[in-house]
């Protein structure tokens, strides 16, 4: 079970590393925008922050759509 959780965590971070901030063309993992990944039962919660308070919200929506497709 712990190994499965570890593999899922790796898969999540692999997929997160493919998401690029369109304004600066850098991945959200390189920018260290991912604050926390919480895996509980069959749910995954990802907390992240934006690059600035005025960052376009569509990055958030693209992220959610992409993540839902992946999992």
C-alpha positions in Angstrom: 0.0 0.0 0.0 2.8 2.5 0.9 4.5 1.6 -2.4 1.3 2.3 -4.3 1.0 5.7 -2.6 4.6 6.5 -3.5 4.0 5.6 -7.1 0.8 7.7 -7.3 2.7 10.7 -5.8 5.5 10.3 -8.4 2.8 10.1 -11.2 1.1 13.2 -9.9 4.4 15.2 -9.8 5.3 13.9 -13.3 2.0 15.3 -14.6 2.3 18.5 -12.7 5.7 19.1 -14.2 4.0 19.2 -17.6 1.8 22.2 -16.8 3.4 25.4 -18.0 2.6 28.9 -16.9 1.7 30.5 -20.2 3.0 33.9 -19.3 6.5 33.0 -18.5 6.8 29.6 -20.2 8.0 27.7 -17.2 6.5 24.7 -15.5 4.6 25.1 -12.2 7.0 22.7 -10.5 10.0 24.7 -11.6 8.3 27.8 -10.3 7.6 25.9 -7.0 3.9 26.8 -7.2 2.8 23.5 -5.8 2.4 23.9 -2.0 1.1 20.6 -1.0 -0.2 17.3 -2.4 -2.5 15.4 -0.1 -3.6 11.9 -0.9 -6.4 10.5 1.2 -8.4 7.4 0.3 -9.3 7.9 -3.4 -9.0 11.7 -3.3 -6.1 13.9 -4.3 -5.9 17.5 -3.1 -3.4 19.8 -4.6 -2.7 23.2 -3.1 -0.9 25.7 -5.2 -0.4 29.4 -5.4 -0.2 31.7 -8.4 2.9 33.7 -9.5 1.3 37.0 -8.5 -1.9 38.3 -7.1 -2.9 39.5 -10.5 -2.0 36.3 -12.3 -4.8 35.3 -14.8 -7.2 32.8 -13.3 -7.4 30.8 -16.5 -4.1 29.0 -15.4 -6.1 27.6 -12.5 -8.9 26.5 -14.8 -6.6 24.9 -17.3 -4.8 23.1 -14.5 -8.1 21.7 -13.1 -9.2 20.6 -16.5 -5.9 18.9 -17.3 -5.7 17.2 -14.0 -9.2 15.8 -14.3 -8.4 14.3 -17.6 -5.2 12.7 -16.3 -6.9 11.0 -13.4 
